[in-house]
């Protein structure tokens, strides 16, 4: 039997210097219509890792057409320029 078509994707994690920078980049992405998650929101509340060391961006591209990924990357390049 043929394998089923799977429309799944991956996530890319990008570390940034601080929670302030994390928020700044996410807000800029939202302004151009690109949804990005805060890596800091994935940490357990009782973690001993310092807050700024939790900062980062989680970019998901599950089942997103390649053309839309390219458009989103171009929008981010402009927003974060």
C-alpha positions as CSV (number, residue, x, y, z in Angstrom):
1,X,0.0,0.0,0.0
2,X,1.3,3.5,-0.7
3,X,2.3,5.7,2.2
4,X,-0.1,8.4,3.2
5,X,0.6,12.0,2.3
6,X,1.9,13.8,5.4
7,X,1.5,17.5,5.6
8,X,3.8,18.2,8.5
9,X,6.7,20.5,8.9
10,X,9.4,21.6,11.2
11,X,10.2,24.4,13.6
12,X,13.3,26.5,13.5
13,X,14.7,27.9,16.7
14,X,16.8,31.1,16.6
15,X,18.3,32.4,19.9
16,X,18.4,36.1,20.5
17,X,20.3,38.2,23.1
18,X,17.4,39.2,25.5
19,X,13.7,39.0,26.2
20,X,13.4,42.6,25.1
21,X,15.0,41.7,21.7
22,X,12.7,38.7,21.4
23,X,9.6,40.9,21.9
24,X,10.9,43.6,19.5
25,X,11.5,41.0,16.7
26,X,8.1,39.3,17.3
27,X,6.3,42.6,17.2
28,X,8.0,43.7,14.0
29,X,7.1,40.3,12.4
30,X,3.5,40.7,13.5
31,X,3.3,44.1,11.8
32,X,4.2,42.5,8.5
33,X,1.8,39.6,9.0
34,X,4.3,36.9,10.0
35,X,3.5,34.8,13.1
36,X,6.5,33.8,15.2
37,X,6.4,32.3,18.7
38,X,8.6,33.3,21.6
39,X,11.0,30.6,22.7
40,X,10.8,32.0,26.3
41,X,7.1,30.9,26.5
42,X,8.2,27.2,26.2
43,X,10.3,27.3,29.4
44,X,9.0,25.9,32.6
45,X,8.2,28.6,35.1
46,X,10.5,27.2,37.8
47,X,13.5,27.0,35.5
48,X,16.8,28.2,36.9
49,X,17.9,29.5,33.5
50,X,18.2,33.3,33.6
51,X,15.3,35.0,31.8
52,X,17.4,36.6,29.0
53,X,19.0,33.2,28.3
54,X,15.5,31.8,27.5
55,X,15.0,34.3,24.7
56,X,14.6,33.2,21.1
57,X,12.3,32.8,18.2
58,X,10.4,29.7,17.1
59,X,9.5,29.8,13.4
60,X,7.1,27.1,12.4
61,X,6.5,26.1,8.8
62,X,4.3,23.0,9.0
63,X,2.3,22.5,5.8
64,X,3.1,26.0,4.5
65,X,3.6,26.2,0.7
66,X,7.1,27.0,-0.3
67,X,6.1,30.3,-2.0
68,X,4.5,31.5,1.2
69,X,7.7,30.7,3.1
70,X,9.7,32.7,0.6
71,X,7.3,35.7,0.9
72,X,7.4,35.5,4.7
73,X,11.2,35.5,4.7
74,X,11.2,38.6,2.4
75,X,8.8,40.3,4.7
76,X,10.9,39.5,7.8
77,X,14.1,40.8,6.0
78,X,12.3,44.1,5.5
79,X,10.8,44.3,9.0
80,X,14.1,43.4,10.7
81,X,16.3,45.3,8.3
